[in-house]
């Protein structure tokens, strides 16, 4: 968590990204994690499919 904060702060500081870019990326990452967490359950059909593939 600290490393992510330092990287996003450095990107804003050196002018590579705007603050809104960093906030948008963080929101996208959190929403993606929530969707995966809600969709993926242990011992579900998806879990069994992925386990067989790997």
N, C-alpha and C positions, 0 to 999 in steps of 0.2 A: 504494500500500500504506500509506504513511504517512497519507494523507488518510482512508482507511477506518478506520485505528486511531484517529485523532483524532475522527472522527465517532462511532464506537461509544463511545469514552471519554466524550465530551460527553453522549451520551444516558444513560449510566449516572450520570454526575455530577449532571445536573439532575433525575434521577429519572423520566425518561420511560420507560426500560426497565430491567428487571432484568438481571443478568449472564447468567442462563440464556437470556434472550431473544436477547441478542447472540451468545452461543455457538451457540444453535440456528440462528440465521440464517446464521452463518458456515458451519456444517456443511452446511446445506441448499444454500448457494451452491456450496460445494466439490463436493458430491455431484452437483449439477446439471451443473457444468462437466465432471466426469469422465464422466458418462453421455453428454453431447453429444460429448465428445472420442472416446469409444469407438464411438459410433453413427455419427458422421459421418466418412467417409473421402473423400479426393479421387478423382474419376473413378468414383464409385460411382453407382448408380441414383438415390439420394437427391440427390447432388450435381448430377447432370444435371437432375433435376426442378426443383430449386430454381434452378439457373442459368437454365433456360428460363422460369421464372415471373418472375424478376427481369429 
